[in-house]
Amino acid sequence: MKESSNLEFKEIVTKSFLKTVSAFANYNGGTIIFGIDDKGNVKGINDKVSSILSIENMINDNIKPQVNYFLSLNEKDKTIVLEVKEGSEKPYFYNNKAYKRNDNSTIEVDILELKSLILESKNTSFIDLKSNKQDLTFSYLSRLFKEKVKLSNFDLDTLKTLNLYNEEGFSNCANLLSDENKLGAIDVAIFGDNINIIKKRVILENISILEMFDKVMEIFKDYYEYEEINDSYRKKVNLIPLEAFREALANAIIHRLYDNNIKINVAMFNEKIIVTSPGGLRSGITKDDYLNKIISIRRNETLANVFYRLGIIEMYGTGILRIKNSYLDSVNKPSFNISDNFIEVSLPLFSKDLNLSKDENNIYKKLSKNFKMDINDISNLSPFGRTKTTKILNSLNEKGIINIEGRGKATKYFL
């Protein structure tokens, strides 16, 4: 075992574990095992019963509010297992400070994250709070609803229905969607042959976030869409899948944190586009959830609802899956970089050209999309020896053409 974002080892019982209790209670829960050192070596706890009572007393006396946890003994290893559940009364403090996990370490949350935790405990978000600016107009939002939804009349009742206005006034979400939007901005940069050459830069601000979305989509079409003539008919072709970029941009707008002044960045290169959104994953969502599952837990529910009503997004958390599916027939695949503070989506050029050597092509044709094969399966079909076959498979994996799963004898290969 190794320490991770939801697993920590403590060789002995000291108050240092309380920071991690705070972190687990604030974000996603986790387990602390006492009697194991940092390298994963089992040392055991001699006085287990006394240590359990000490752990319990330290948590109850020092973590505020009270957390939901469970203690158990592993008699075989002489270790103590502390399971901490994610709480609903966030933030959870130790010595008046709230903590979070950063990979396999525990760090203090900053002021913005602290505010987000407080809002989350109230089942709300920053964009649902009352806007400081109340003299807002909605000409762009109104026009889109009349065009896309065929709404004949867009008035204050419509804004109430969309949860953009209540008895307190307009919300921050209304500010975002208004013509005077001051809360969100998008920075678009078009690069030349390298990052030092900026051919064009467009900073979109002080307009509706929906108008920003449409303007960025137009920039995309200018640089990555062309017409191809086939049998006297013109056909539009995208160098990067339009649907993939649309989903990446919409996700960046809908799921980002808005209680900061950081812009969404769209970096356009000759060979790829990188969309970077401020704010990591929402509490309760793991990287595996985000990348591989259909999830519909949105950080900004009200904003997502507007995008859904306008037909920009689906409501059932299929954005990442749709990005991946748009690259199914491409050699180049999208990549996702997820940190505590940003989510970065990289969309490469779509290409069906494998550009394989004769030997690589021979092995490639032996593999399947639907059946995972081990080295023995492939070697039996290959004209090469096991060593060369393995070398070719690794080369194909490095090029992103095939997938490798598992380790040692359990290693599987598939397209």
Protein Blocks (a to p, Z undefined) as FASTA:
>chain_A
ZZdfkbccdfbacfklmmmmmmmmmnopaaddehiafkopaebjfblmlmmmmmmmmmmm
mmccdddddddddfknopacddddddfkbccdeehiacddehjaccdddfklmmmmmmmm
nopafklpccfblbdcffkmmmmmmmmnopabdcfklmmmnopacfkbccfklmmmmmkl
ckbccddddddfbmklcfbdcddehiafklmmmmmmmmmmmmmgccddeehiacdddfba
fklmmmmmmmmmmmmcfkbcbdcdddddfkbccdddehiddehiafklmmmpccfbdfbl
mlmmmmmmnomacfkopmmmmmmmmmmmpmbdcdddddfkbccdddddddfblopafklm
mmmmmpcfkbccdfklmmmmpcbdfklmmmmmmmmmmnomaccedehjllccdZZ
